[in-house]
Amino acid sequence: MAARKTGQKSSEEFWSKVLSAPKVKRILERRGFSPEGFRKDYEADTSRGPRSPKKPGRAEMDAVEAFQDSGDFESLKVALGTKSAAVANSALRRVLQFKARGGVKTIRRRSADSASV
């Protein structure tokens, strides 16, 4: 197996990150392309369809439902395995949108007490 050089990224990794506009403009000018023409083409490109939110996983749904009961945001972050408020907010939004769009209305957990009834 050939080891990849440190600092090099695959083409897919490169194109998945947000690029710096001033740097892109400098490189376009250096290569003889019109930055203004590029901007017009970029803004006119509507080939990508609308984004749809990722369906929340079971762990996210359980964590958000527990948060809705407790109101403890720190516990939500722990349940999601993150220290980031942005990640927790994203999961919260994703679950609420999923439910609002006709996803699972509620998740009923069967406790040991209710299983025997």
KEGU-348869 format. One record per residue (C-alpha): residue in one letter; x, y, z. Coordinates in nm, 3 decimals. Example, Ala and Ser with C-alpha at 12.3 -4.5 7.8 and 13.67 -1.06 7.14 Angstrom:
// KEGU-348869
<atom><residuo>a</residuo><xx>1.230</xx><yy>-0.450</yy><zz>0.780</zz></atom>
<atom><residuo>s</residuo><xx>1.367</xx><yy>-0.106</yy><zz>0.714</zz></atom>
//
This chain:
// KEGU-348869
<atom><residuo>m</residuo><xx>0.000</xx><yy>0.000</yy><zz>0.000</zz></atom>
<atom><residuo>a</residuo><xx>0.137</xx><yy>0.338</yy><zz>-0.094</zz></atom>
<atom><residuo>a</residuo><xx>0.125</xx><yy>0.590</yy><zz>0.184</zz></atom>
<atom><residuo>r</residuo><xx>-0.026</xx><yy>0.924</yy><zz>0.101</zz></atom>
<atom><residuo>k</residuo><xx>0.197</xx><yy>1.227</yy><zz>0.149</zz></atom>
<atom><residuo>t</residuo><xx>0.111</xx><yy>1.438</yy><zz>0.450</zz></atom>
<atom><residuo>g</residuo><xx>-0.089</xx><yy>1.746</yy><zz>0.361</zz></atom>
<atom><residuo>q</residuo><xx>-0.219</xx><yy>1.613</yy><zz>0.029</zz></atom>
<atom><residuo>k</residuo><xx>-0.590</xx><yy>1.557</yy><zz>-0.005</zz></atom>
<atom><residuo>s</residuo><xx>-0.789</xx><yy>1.363</yy><zz>-0.257</zz></atom>
<atom><residuo>s</residuo><xx>-0.982</xx><yy>1.551</yy><zz>-0.522</zz></atom>
<atom><residuo>e</residuo><xx>-1.310</xx><yy>1.460</yy><zz>-0.348</zz></atom>
<atom><residuo>e</residuo><xx>-1.188</xx><yy>1.606</yy><zz>-0.019</zz></atom>
<atom><residuo>f</residuo><xx>-1.078</xx><yy>1.925</yy><zz>-0.193</zz></atom>
<atom><residuo>w</residuo><xx>-1.411</xx><yy>1.987</yy><zz>-0.366</zz></atom>
<atom><residuo>s</residuo><xx>-1.614</xx><yy>1.918</yy><zz>-0.052</zz></atom>
<atom><residuo>k</residuo><xx>-1.466</xx><yy>2.210</yy><zz>0.139</zz></atom>
<atom><residuo>v</residuo><xx>-1.557</xx><yy>2.577</yy><zz>0.122</zz></atom>
<atom><residuo>l</residuo><xx>-1.309</xx><yy>2.769</yy><zz>-0.090</zz></atom>
<atom><residuo>s</residuo><xx>-1.174</xx><yy>3.116</yy><zz>-0.019</zz></atom>
<atom><residuo>a</residuo><xx>-1.327</xx><yy>3.365</yy><zz>-0.265</zz></atom>
<atom><residuo>p</residuo><xx>-1.024</xx><yy>3.598</yy><zz>-0.278</zz></atom>
<atom><residuo>k</residuo><xx>-0.791</xx><yy>3.305</yy><zz>-0.344</zz></atom>
<atom><residuo>v</residuo><xx>-1.018</xx><yy>3.166</yy><zz>-0.619</zz></atom>
<atom><residuo>k</residuo><xx>-1.033</xx><yy>3.513</yy><zz>-0.778</zz></atom>
<atom><residuo>r</residuo><xx>-0.651</xx><yy>3.547</yy><zz>-0.773</zz></atom>
<atom><residuo>i</residuo><xx>-0.606</xx><yy>3.206</yy><zz>-0.937</zz></atom>
<atom><residuo>l</residuo><xx>-0.871</xx><yy>3.278</yy><zz>-1.203</zz></atom>
<atom><residuo>e</residuo><xx>-0.697</xx><yy>3.606</yy><zz>-1.290</zz></atom>
<atom><residuo>r</residuo><xx>-0.354</xx><yy>3.438</yy><zz>-1.293</zz></atom>
<atom><residuo>r</residuo><xx>-0.486</xx><yy>3.177</yy><zz>-1.541</zz></atom>
<atom><residuo>g</residuo><xx>-0.645</xx><yy>3.443</yy><zz>-1.762</zz></atom>
<atom><residuo>f</residuo><xx>-1.010</xx><yy>3.378</yy><zz>-1.673</zz></atom>
<atom><residuo>s</residuo><xx>-1.257</xx><yy>3.657</yy><zz>-1.604</zz></atom>
<atom><residuo>p</residuo><xx>-1.364</xx><yy>3.653</yy><zz>-1.236</zz></atom>
<atom><residuo>e</residuo><xx>-1.675</xx><yy>3.851</yy><zz>-1.333</zz></atom>
<atom><residuo>g</residuo><xx>-1.765</xx><yy>3.597</yy><zz>-1.602</zz></atom>
<atom><residuo>f</residuo><xx>-1.711</xx><yy>3.316</yy><zz>-1.352</zz></atom>
<atom><residuo>r</residuo><xx>-1.938</xx><yy>3.491</yy><zz>-1.099</zz></atom>
<atom><residuo>k</residuo><xx>-2.216</xx><yy>3.530</yy><zz>-1.357</zz></atom>
<atom><residuo>d</residuo><xx>-2.188</xx><yy>3.165</yy><zz>-1.462</zz></atom>
<atom><residuo>y</residuo><xx>-2.179</xx><yy>3.053</yy><zz>-1.099</zz></atom>
<atom><residuo>e</residuo><xx>-2.490</xx><yy>3.248</yy><zz>-1.005</zz></atom>
<atom><residuo>a</residuo><xx>-2.675</xx><yy>3.131</yy><zz>-1.317</zz></atom>
<atom><residuo>d</residuo><xx>-2.601</xx><yy>2.761</yy><zz>-1.248</zz></atom>
<atom><residuo>t</residuo><xx>-2.915</xx><yy>2.600</yy><zz>-1.109</zz></atom>
<atom><residuo>s</residuo><xx>-2.820</xx><yy>2.240</yy><zz>-1.182</zz></atom>
<atom><residuo>r</residuo><xx>-2.828</xx><yy>2.132</yy><zz>-0.819</zz></atom>
<atom><residuo>g</residuo><xx>-3.166</xx><yy>2.039</yy><zz>-0.679</zz></atom>
<atom><residuo>p</residuo><xx>-3.294</xx><yy>2.154</yy><zz>-0.343</zz></atom>
<atom><residuo>r</residuo><xx>-3.132</xx><yy>2.003</yy><zz>-0.039</zz></atom>
<atom><residuo>s</residuo><xx>-3.332</xx><yy>1.772</yy><zz>0.177</zz></atom>
<atom><residuo>p</residuo><xx>-3.249</xx><yy>1.717</yy><zz>0.541</zz></atom>
<atom><residuo>k</residuo><xx>-3.080</xx><yy>1.395</yy><zz>0.643</zz></atom>
<atom><residuo>k</residuo><xx>-3.319</xx><yy>1.158</yy><zz>0.816</zz></atom>
<atom><residuo>p</residuo><xx>-3.236</xx><yy>1.152</yy><zz>1.187</zz></atom>
<atom><residuo>g</residuo><xx>-3.110</xx><yy>0.830</yy><zz>1.335</zz></atom>
<atom><residuo>r</residuo><xx>-3.263</xx><yy>0.644</yy><zz>1.628</zz></atom>
<atom><residuo>a</residuo><xx>-2.997</xx><yy>0.778</yy><zz>1.868</zz></atom>
<atom><residuo>e</residuo><xx>-3.068</xx><yy>1.137</yy><zz>1.763</zz></atom>
<atom><residuo>m</residuo><xx>-3.442</xx><yy>1.091</yy><zz>1.801</zz></atom>
<atom><residuo>d</residuo><xx>-3.404</xx><yy>0.934</yy><zz>2.146</zz></atom>
<atom><residuo>a</residuo><xx>-3.167</xx><yy>1.210</yy><zz>2.257</zz></atom>
<atom><residuo>v</residuo><xx>-3.399</xx><yy>1.488</yy><zz>2.135</zz></atom>
<atom><residuo>e</residuo><xx>-3.705</xx><yy>1.331</yy><zz>2.296</zz></atom>
<atom><residuo>a</residuo><xx>-3.517</xx><yy>1.303</yy><zz>2.626</zz></atom>
<atom><residuo>f</residuo><xx>-3.417</xx><yy>1.669</yy><zz>2.586</zz></atom>
<atom><residuo>q</residuo><xx>-3.779</xx><yy>1.768</yy><zz>2.524</zz></atom>
<atom><residuo>d</residuo><xx>-3.875</xx><yy>1.599</yy><zz>2.851</zz></atom>
<atom><residuo>s</residuo><xx>-3.586</xx><yy>1.732</yy><zz>3.059</zz></atom>
<atom><residuo>g</residuo><xx>-3.488</xx><yy>2.060</yy><zz>2.892</zz></atom>
<atom><residuo>d</residuo><xx>-3.124</xx><yy>1.982</yy><zz>2.980</zz></atom>
<atom><residuo>f</residuo><xx>-2.914</xx><yy>2.093</yy><zz>2.682</zz></atom>
<atom><residuo>e</residuo><xx>-2.589</xx><yy>1.960</yy><zz>2.830</zz></atom>
<atom><residuo>s</residuo><xx>-2.745</xx><yy>1.614</yy><zz>2.859</zz></atom>
<atom><residuo>l</residuo><xx>-2.853</xx><yy>1.640</yy><zz>2.495</zz></atom>
<atom><residuo>k</residuo><xx>-2.492</xx><yy>1.707</yy><zz>2.393</zz></atom>
<atom><residuo>v</residuo><xx>-2.371</xx><yy>1.413</yy><zz>2.602</zz></atom>
<atom><residuo>a</residuo><xx>-2.636</xx><yy>1.183</yy><zz>2.453</zz></atom>
<atom><residuo>l</residuo><xx>-2.529</xx><yy>1.288</yy><zz>2.103</zz></atom>
<atom><residuo>g</residuo><xx>-2.162</xx><yy>1.238</yy><zz>2.189</zz></atom>
<atom><residuo>t</residuo><xx>-2.059</xx><yy>1.595</yy><zz>2.115</zz></atom>
<atom><residuo>k</residuo><xx>-1.933</xx><yy>1.903</yy><zz>2.294</zz></atom>
<atom><residuo>s</residuo><xx>-2.054</xx><yy>2.127</yy><zz>2.013</zz></atom>
<atom><residuo>a</residuo><xx>-2.372</xx><yy>2.329</yy><zz>2.062</zz></atom>
<atom><residuo>a</residuo><xx>-2.397</xx><yy>2.362</yy><zz>1.681</zz></atom>
<atom><residuo>v</residuo><xx>-2.404</xx><yy>1.984</yy><zz>1.637</zz></atom>
<atom><residuo>a</residuo><xx>-2.669</xx><yy>1.950</yy><zz>1.909</zz></atom>
<atom><residuo>n</residuo><xx>-2.878</xx><yy>2.230</yy><zz>1.758</zz></atom>
<atom><residuo>s</residuo><xx>-2.852</xx><yy>2.066</yy><zz>1.416</zz></atom>
<atom><residuo>a</residuo><xx>-2.973</xx><yy>1.731</yy><zz>1.553</zz></atom>
<atom><residuo>l</residuo><xx>-3.257</xx><yy>1.905</yy><zz>1.737</zz></atom>
<atom><residuo>r</residuo><xx>-3.364</xx><yy>2.086</yy><zz>1.419</zz></atom>
<atom><residuo>r</residuo><xx>-3.335</xx><yy>1.772</yy><zz>1.207</zz></atom>
<atom><residuo>v</residuo><xx>-3.554</xx><yy>1.566</yy><zz>1.442</zz></atom>
<atom><residuo>l</residuo><xx>-3.819</xx><yy>1.836</yy><zz>1.480</zz></atom>
<atom><residuo>q</residuo><xx>-3.832</xx><yy>1.894</yy><zz>1.103</zz></atom>
<atom><residuo>f</residuo><xx>-3.856</xx><yy>1.520</yy><zz>1.042</zz></atom>
<atom><residuo>k</residuo><xx>-4.151</xx><yy>1.493</yy><zz>1.278</zz></atom>
<atom><residuo>a</residuo><xx>-4.317</xx><yy>1.806</yy><zz>1.136</zz></atom>
<atom><residuo>r</residuo><xx>-4.292</xx><yy>1.669</yy><zz>0.783</zz></atom>
<atom><residuo>g</residuo><xx>-4.484</xx><yy>1.357</yy><zz>0.871</zz></atom>
<atom><residuo>g</residuo><xx>-4.205</xx><yy>1.141</yy><zz>1.005</zz></atom>
<atom><residuo>v</residuo><xx>-4.254</xx><yy>0.943</yy><zz>1.321</zz></atom>
<atom><residuo>k</residuo><xx>-4.495</xx><yy>1.142</yy><zz>1.536</zz></atom>
<atom><residuo>t</residuo><xx>-4.379</xx><yy>0.997</yy><zz>1.866</zz></atom>
<atom><residuo>i</residuo><xx>-4.159</xx><yy>0.714</yy><zz>1.966</zz></atom>
<atom><residuo>r</residuo><xx>-4.312</xx><yy>0.501</yy><zz>2.235</zz></atom>
<atom><residuo>r</residuo><xx>-4.062</xx><yy>0.312</yy><zz>2.442</zz></atom>
<atom><residuo>r</residuo><xx>-4.186</xx><yy>0.001</yy><zz>2.605</zz></atom>
<atom><residuo>s</residuo><xx>-4.081</xx><yy>-0.015</yy><zz>2.965</zz></atom>
<atom><residuo>a</residuo><xx>-4.056</xx><yy>-0.340</yy><zz>3.159</zz></atom>
<atom><residuo>d</residuo><xx>-4.373</xx><yy>-0.241</yy><zz>3.350</zz></atom>
<atom><residuo>s</residuo><xx>-4.587</xx><yy>-0.182</yy><zz>3.041</zz></atom>
<atom><residuo>a</residuo><xx>-4.463</xx><yy>-0.495</yy><zz>2.864</zz></atom>
<atom><residuo>s</residuo><xx>-4.621</xx><yy>-0.720</yy><zz>3.126</zz></atom>
<atom><residuo>v</residuo><xx>-4.959</xx><yy>-0.544</yy><zz>3.115</zz></atom>
//
